[in-house]
Amino acid sequence: MTRFAPMMDLALEEARAARDRGEIPVGAVLVDPKGTVIARAGNRTRELSDPTAHAEMLVIREACARLGSERLTGCALYVTLEPCAMCAAAVSAARIARLYYGAADPKSGGVEQGARVFAREQSHHAPEVHGGIAETECVGLLKEFFEGLR
């Protein structure tokens, strides 16, 4: 059990709730510099008919609204799946300090796969990135979901 496990467990709870709503099971938790949870969400793209309603986008929006700032300096984001390019760009714009994710996303990832948003010259900010947190559970949840669709 790593020190990241409690926050990733919360992100997994959000991912399971998303799955139960018929969404792709991705969950995210955003914590302030002291480690206090300030936002948590799961995907809601289908429910809200909004292609931008990824878990990461929802927690960034909620945290910014709560803090009254477009910057989340010093905050950390825990997400069950490597963020896509859209979400990675939002992480950069929000100046999130640390990103922890579970499963890599070879198809649509934007951090260490695919677009590699933080490595681009146009990226205004690159967070500290840690992948593979609770990877087995995160991958298992996604595999189970997609196998159920087949």
C-alpha positions in Angstrom: 0.0 0.0 0.0 1.5 3.3 -1.0 1.0 6.7 0.5 -1.0 7.5 -2.6 -3.5 4.7 -2.0 -6.1 6.6 0.0 -6.6 9.2 -2.7 -6.5 6.7 -5.5 -9.1 4.6 -3.6 -11.4 7.7 -3.7 -10.7 8.1 -7.4 -11.6 4.4 -7.9 -14.9 4.9 -6.0 -15.7 7.7 -8.4 -14.8 5.5 -11.4 -17.1 2.7 -10.1 -19.9 5.2 -9.7 -19.3 6.4 -13.3 -19.5 2.8 -14.5 -22.7 2.3 -12.6 -24.2 5.3 -14.5 -23.1 3.8 -17.8 -20.1 6.0 -18.2 -16.6 5.0 -19.0 -15.2 4.3 -15.5 -12.7 7.1 -14.9 -12.6 8.9 -11.6 -10.6 11.8 -10.3 -9.8 13.5 -7.0 -8.2 16.9 -6.5 -6.5 17.8 -3.3 -5.1 21.1 -2.0 -1.5 21.5 -0.9 -2.4 20.3 2.6 -3.8 17.0 1.2 -7.5 18.0 1.8 -9.9 16.8 -0.9 -11.5 19.8 -2.6 -13.2 18.0 -5.5 -14.0 14.5 -6.7 -15.9 13.3 -9.7 -16.3 10.5 -12.3 -16.9 10.8 -16.0 -20.3 12.3 -16.9 -20.0 12.8 -20.7 -23.1 10.8 -21.6 -25.2 12.0 -18.6 -24.5 15.7 -19.4 -24.3 15.2 -23.2 -20.9 17.0 -22.9 -17.8 15.6 -24.5 -15.7 17.7 -22.1 -17.2 16.3 -18.9 -14.3 14.0 -18.2 -13.6 13.4 -14.5 -10.5 15.6 -14.6 -12.3 18.5 -16.2 -15.1 18.3 -13.7 -12.8 18.3 -10.6 -10.7 21.1 -12.1 -13.9 23.2 -12.6 -15.2 22.5 -9.2 -11.9 23.2 -7.4 -11.4 26.5 -9.3 -14.9 27.5 -8.4 -14.4 26.6 -4.7 -11.1 28.4 -4.5 -12.2 31.4 -6.6 -9.2 31.1 -8.9 -8.3 29.7 -12.3 -5.0 28.5 -10.8 -4.6 25.4 -8.6 -1.0 26.0 -7.6 0.3 23.4 -5.2 -2.7 21.0 -5.8 -2.5 17.4 -6.8 -4.7 15.5 -9.1 -5.3 11.7 -8.8 -7.0 10.0 -11.8 -7.6 6.4 -12.6 -6.6 6.8 -16.3 -3.8 8.7 -17.9 -5.4 12.1 -19.0 -6.2 12.7 -22.6 -4.7 15.7 -24.4 -7.7 17.9 -23.5 -7.4 17.1 -19.8 -3.6 17.4 -19.8 -3.9 20.8 -21.3 -6.4 21.8 -18.6 -4.0 20.4 -15.9 -1.2 22.6 -17.4 -3.5 25.7 -17.6 -4.6 25.2 -14.0 -0.9 24.9 -12.9 -1.6 21.7 -11.0 1.6 20.7 -9.2 1.4 16.9 -9.3 -0.5 14.4 -11.4 -0.9 10.8 -10.2 -2.6 8.3 -12.5 -3.4 4.6 -12.5 -3.7 3.1 -16.0 -1.7 4.2 -19.0 -3.8 5.0 -22.1 -1.9 4.0 -25.3 -4.9 4.9 -27.4 -5.9 8.3 -26.1 -3.4 9.3 -23.5 -2.0 12.8 -23.6 0.7 12.7 -20.9 3.2 9.8 -21.5 1.5 8.4 -24.5 0.2 10.1 -27.7 0.3 13.9 -27.6 2.6 14.2 -24.6 1.2 17.6 -23.9 3.6 18.5 -21.1 6.6 17.9 -23.3 5.5 20.4 -25.9 7.0 23.9 -26.2 3.5 25.3 -26.0 2.9 23.9 -22.6 2.9 26.7 -20.0 3.4 24.4 -17.1 4.3 20.7 -16.6 3.3 19.0 -13.4 5.3 16.4 -11.6 3.9 13.1 -13.1 3.6 9.7 -11.4 2.0 6.9 -13.4 1.0 3.4 -12.4 -0.6 4.2 -9.0 -3.0 1.3 -8.2 -2.6 0.3 -11.9 -3.9 -3.2 -11.5 -7.2 -2.0 -10.0 -7.6 0.8 -12.6 -6.8 -1.4 -15.6 -9.1 -4.2 -14.2 -12.0 -1.8 -13.9 -11.6 -0.5 -17.5 -11.2 -4.0 -18.9 -14.2 -5.3 -17.1 -16.3 -2.4 -18.4 -15.2 -2.7 -22.1 -15.5 -6.5 -22.0 -19.1 -6.0 -20.8 -19.9 -3.9 -23.9 -18.7 -6.6 -26.3 
